[in-house]
Amino acid sequence: MFMSILNTTLIGSITILDALKVILIFLVATLLSRILTSYIRVFFKGRLSKQPLSLLTKAVSYTIYLIAILMVLPIVGINPAGILVAGGILGIVLGFASQSVVSNLVSGIFLISEKPIKIGDVVSIEDVTGEVTDIKILSTTIKTFDGTLVRLPNNTVFNSPITNYVYHKVRRFEFIIGVRYSDDAKGAVDVIKRVLDEHPLVLKNPAPQVFVDKLADNSVNIVVRPWAPAQVWYDVKMDLLWKLKEAIEAAGYQIPFPQTEVWFNTPLKIERGSAGGEI
């Protein structure tokens, strides 16, 4: 009795059992879509802006419903083979046309999951250096230091060497300061250390390094390697460079100019010409 009711025809060859199967497939697809999209929203929260996150969740949801439709077609008496053949031919054509799009999409997902860069980082990718303003599914945008907006395909970003200047919280920079051979190099080192110690943004840990590195042609070279917070390291570098110059000069040390001594094997002869000039 129950089976006869289920086998009752509703429309054409579609029975009540077929209708229940269709409803069940779509219920499962809806449940699966909600679970996956919710997980994606939680996982990519803070890693993606609103627009690309919405596109990603929609792509996942549409894919699930497309699979559900393909499962339903044979139940309602439609042979999906013809559709798949036509769709396959169209897919091949679109595949060649959208190969770069798919590559950028996959690269974007890897960039988001690996997180070598994030919005606000100062990076150098290929010949582009600047601040990352957005990371989308297909592309990454960078604002250069002269205010130019550069859009890089994610495939290019993912396959290129990435230099992230602020990935770590601290960053080291270096000065080479030369003093005269007649100056007290140890005293100059003490002056430099005092300037570093008094600067509020030069880190104590890691400790800065100050040491004589080279006896050069014209000077005794002192290497200065301080550390500063990555977000302000450039400002600290510029400020510290001027403070070091002033402190070294105030202490009586001089930064020598390049100079060359010329020796002659024979004495120079100076003769007065007929016009009274020296030759």
C-alpha positions as CSV (number, residue, x, y, z in Angstrom):
1,M,0.0,0.0,0.0
2,F,2.7,2.4,1.0
3,M,4.9,1.6,-2.0
4,S,2.0,2.0,-4.3
5,I,1.5,5.5,-3.0
6,L,5.1,6.3,-3.5
7,N,5.0,5.0,-7.0
8,T,2.0,7.2,-7.8
9,T,2.7,9.4,-10.9
10,L,2.7,13.1,-10.4
11,I,3.9,14.7,-13.6
12,G,4.8,12.6,-16.7
13,S,7.0,9.8,-15.4
14,I,7.9,11.5,-12.1
15,T,6.5,9.7,-9.1
16,I,6.1,10.8,-5.5
17,L,9.2,8.8,-4.6
18,D,11.2,10.7,-7.3
19,A,9.9,14.0,-5.9
20,L,11.0,12.9,-2.4
21,K,14.5,12.0,-3.7
22,V,14.7,15.5,-5.4
23,I,13.7,17.2,-2.2
24,L,16.1,15.2,-0.1
25,I,19.0,15.9,-2.5
26,F,18.3,19.7,-2.3
27,L,17.9,19.6,1.5
28,V,21.3,17.9,1.8
29,A,22.9,20.3,-0.7
30,T,21.4,23.3,1.3
31,L,22.7,21.9,4.6
32,L,26.2,21.2,3.2
33,S,26.3,24.7,1.5
34,R,25.5,26.4,4.8
35,I,28.1,24.4,6.8
36,L,30.9,25.0,4.3
37,T,30.2,28.7,3.7
38,S,30.0,29.2,7.5
39,Y,33.3,27.5,7.9
40,I,34.9,29.6,5.1
41,R,33.6,32.9,6.7
42,V,35.1,31.9,10.1
43,F,38.4,30.7,8.6
44,F,39.0,33.7,6.3
45,K,37.7,36.3,8.7
46,G,40.2,39.1,8.9
47,R,42.2,37.6,6.0
48,L,39.8,38.7,3.2
49,S,37.8,41.9,2.7
50,K,34.1,41.7,2.4
51,Q,33.8,41.5,-1.3
52,P,36.2,38.7,-2.2
53,L,34.9,36.7,0.8
54,S,31.4,37.0,-0.5
55,L,32.5,35.8,-4.0
56,L,34.3,32.8,-2.5
57,T,31.3,31.7,-0.4
58,K,29.0,32.1,-3.5
59,A,31.3,30.1,-5.7
60,V,31.3,27.2,-3.1
61,S,27.5,27.4,-2.7
62,Y,26.9,27.4,-6.5
63,T,29.2,24.5,-7.0
64,I,27.3,22.4,-4.5
65,Y,24.0,23.2,-6.0
66,L,25.3,22.5,-9.5
67,I,26.3,19.0,-8.3
68,A,22.9,18.6,-6.8
69,I,21.2,19.5,-10.1
70,L,23.3,17.0,-12.0
71,M,22.2,14.3,-9.5
72,V,18.5,15.3,-9.9
73,L,18.4,15.3,-13.7
74,P,18.3,11.5,-14.2
75,I,15.6,11.2,-11.5
76,V,13.3,13.5,-13.4
77,G,14.0,11.7,-16.7
78,I,16.5,14.1,-18.2
79,N,19.6,12.5,-19.6
80,P,22.5,14.7,-18.6
81,A,24.9,13.1,-21.1
82,G,23.8,15.5,-23.9
83,I,24.1,18.4,-21.6
84,L,27.5,17.3,-20.3
85,V,28.8,16.8,-23.9
86,A,27.6,20.3,-24.9
87,G,28.9,21.7,-21.6
88,G,32.2,19.8,-22.1
89,I,32.8,21.5,-25.4
90,L,31.9,24.8,-24.0
91,G,34.0,24.1,-20.9
92,I,37.1,23.4,-23.1
93,V,36.6,26.7,-24.9
94,L,36.1,28.5,-21.7
95,G,39.0,26.6,-20.0
96,F,41.5,28.0,-22.4
97,A,40.0,31.4,-22.1
98,S,39.9,31.3,-18.3
99,Q,43.1,29.4,-17.6
100,S,44.8,32.5,-16.1
101,V,41.7,33.3,-14.1
102,V,41.7,29.8,-12.5
103,S,45.5,30.2,-11.9
104,N,45.0,33.5,-10.2
105,L,42.1,32.1,-8.1
106,V,44.2,29.1,-6.9
107,S,47.1,31.4,-6.2
108,G,44.9,33.8,-4.3
109,I,43.7,30.9,-2.1
110,F,47.3,29.9,-1.3
111,L,48.3,33.4,-0.6
112,I,45.4,33.8,1.9
113,S,46.1,30.5,3.6
114,E,49.9,30.8,3.8
115,K,49.8,34.6,4.6
116,P,53.3,35.7,3.4
117,I,51.7,39.2,3.1
118,K,48.7,40.9,4.6
119,I,47.0,44.3,4.2
120,G,49.2,47.1,5.5
121,D,52.5,45.3,5.0
122,V,55.3,47.1,3.1
123,V,56.6,44.6,0.5
124,S,58.7,44.3,-2.6
125,I,57.4,42.0,-5.3
126,E,59.3,41.9,-8.6
127,D,60.0,45.6,-9.3
128,V,57.1,46.9,-7.3
129,T,57.6,48.2,-3.7
130,G,54.9,49.7,-1.5
131,E,52.1,49.1,0.9
132,V,49.6,46.2,0.4
133,T,46.2,47.8,0.2
134,D,44.0,44.8,-0.7
135,I,44.3,41.1,-1.3
136,K,41.5,39.8,-3.5
137,I,40.7,36.4,-4.9
138,L,42.3,37.2,-8.3
139,S,44.7,40.1,-7.6
140,T,46.7,42.0,-5.1
141,T,46.9,45.8,-5.1
142,I,49.9,47.7,-3.8
143,K,50.2,51.5,-3.2
144,T,53.8,52.5,-4.1
145,F,55.6,55.2,-2.1
146,D,54.9,57.8,-4.9
147,G,51.2,57.2,-4.6
148,T,50.7,54.9,-7.6
149,L,48.3,52.0,-7.3
150,V,49.6,48.8,-8.9
151,R,47.5,45.7,-9.4
152,L,49.4,42.4,-9.6
153,P,47.7,39.1,-10.6
154,N,47.9,36.7,-7.7
155,N,49.7,34.1,-9.9
156,T,52.5,36.7,-10.3
157,V,52.6,37.4,-6.6
158,F,52.6,33.7,-5.6
159,N,55.3,32.7,-8.0
160,S,57.6,35.7,-7.4
161,P,60.1,36.3,-4.6
162,I,58.4,38.3,-1.9
163,T,60.3,40.7,0.4
164,N,58.1,41.6,3.4
165,Y,59.8,44.5,5.3
166,V,57.5,44.4,8.3
167,Y,56.7,40.7,8.6
168,H,58.8,40.6,11.8
169,K,58.1,43.0,14.6
170,V,61.7,44.4,14.6
171,R,64.2,45.3,11.9
172,R,67.9,46.1,11.9
173,F,69.6,48.8,9.8
174,E,73.3,49.7,9.4
175,F,75.5,52.7,9.3
176,I,79.2,52.9,8.4
177,I,80.9,55.9,10.0
178,G,84.5,56.8,9.3
179,V,86.8,58.8,11.6
180,R,90.3,60.0,11.0
181,Y,93.3,57.8,11.9
182,S,94.4,60.6,14.3
183,D,91.1,60.3,16.2
184,D,90.4,58.0,19.1
185,A,88.3,55.3,17.6
186,K,87.4,53.9,21.0
187,G,86.1,57.3,22.1
188,A,84.0,57.6,18.9
189,V,82.5,54.2,19.6
190,D,81.6,55.3,23.1
191,V,79.9,58.4,21.7
192,I,77.9,56.3,19.2
193,K,76.8,53.9,21.9
194,R,75.6,56.8,24.1
195,V,73.5,58.2,21.3
196,L,71.9,54.8,20.7
197,D,71.2,54.3,24.4
198,E,69.5,57.7,24.6
199,H,67.3,57.2,21.6
200,P,63.7,56.1,22.8
201,L,63.0,53.9,19.8
202,V,66.4,52.0,19.5
203,L,65.8,48.6,21.0
204,K,67.8,47.3,24.0
205,N,66.9,43.7,23.0
206,P,68.2,42.8,20.5
207,A,71.1,44.9,21.5
208,P,72.8,47.2,18.9
209,Q,76.2,46.4,17.6
210,V,79.0,49.0,17.4
211,F,82.5,48.0,16.4
212,V,85.5,48.9,14.3
213,D,85.1,47.0,11.0
214,K,87.8,48.2,8.7
215,L,91.0,50.2,8.4
216,A,90.1,51.9,5.1
217,D,92.3,54.0,2.8
218,N,91.1,57.3,4.3
219,S,89.4,56.4,7.6
220,V,88.8,54.0,10.4
221,N,85.4,52.6,9.7
222,I,82.9,51.9,12.5
223,V,79.9,49.7,11.8
224,V,76.7,50.7,13.7
225,R,73.8,48.1,13.7
226,P,70.8,49.2,15.8
227,W,67.3,47.5,15.9
228,A,64.0,49.4,15.8
229,P,60.3,48.5,15.6
230,A,59.5,47.5,12.0
231,Q,56.7,49.9,11.6
232,V,58.9,53.0,12.3
233,W,62.4,51.7,11.4
234,Y,62.8,54.1,8.5
235,D,61.9,57.2,10.6
236,V,64.3,56.0,13.3
237,K,67.1,55.4,10.8
238,M,66.8,58.9,9.4
239,D,66.6,60.6,12.8
240,L,69.4,58.5,14.2
241,L,71.7,59.3,11.3
242,W,71.6,63.0,11.9
243,K,71.9,62.6,15.7
244,L,75.1,60.5,15.2
245,K,76.6,63.1,12.9
246,E,75.9,65.9,15.4
247,A,77.2,63.9,18.4
248,I,80.4,62.9,16.6
249,E,81.2,66.4,15.5
250,A,80.4,67.9,18.9
251,A,82.8,65.4,20.5
252,G,85.6,66.7,18.2
253,Y,85.8,63.8,15.8
254,Q,85.8,64.4,12.1
255,I,84.5,62.4,9.2
256,P,87.4,62.5,6.7
257,F,87.0,63.3,3.0
258,P,88.7,60.9,0.6
259,Q,92.3,62.1,-0.1
260,T,95.2,61.0,-2.2
261,E,98.9,61.6,-1.8
262,V,101.0,61.8,-5.0
263,W,104.8,61.1,-4.9
264,F,107.2,61.9,-7.7
265,N,110.5,60.0,-8.3
266,T,112.3,63.2,-9.4
267,P,112.0,66.7,-8.1
268,L,109.6,69.0,-10.0
269,K,111.3,71.9,-11.9
270,I,109.5,75.1,-12.1
271,E,110.7,77.5,-14.9
272,R,109.5,81.0,-15.7
273,G,108.5,81.4,-19.3
274,S,109.0,84.4,-21.5
275,A,105.5,85.8,-20.7
276,G,106.2,85.6,-17.0
277,G,104.0,82.6,-16.3
278,E,105.0,79.4,-14.5
279,I,105.3,76.2,-16.5
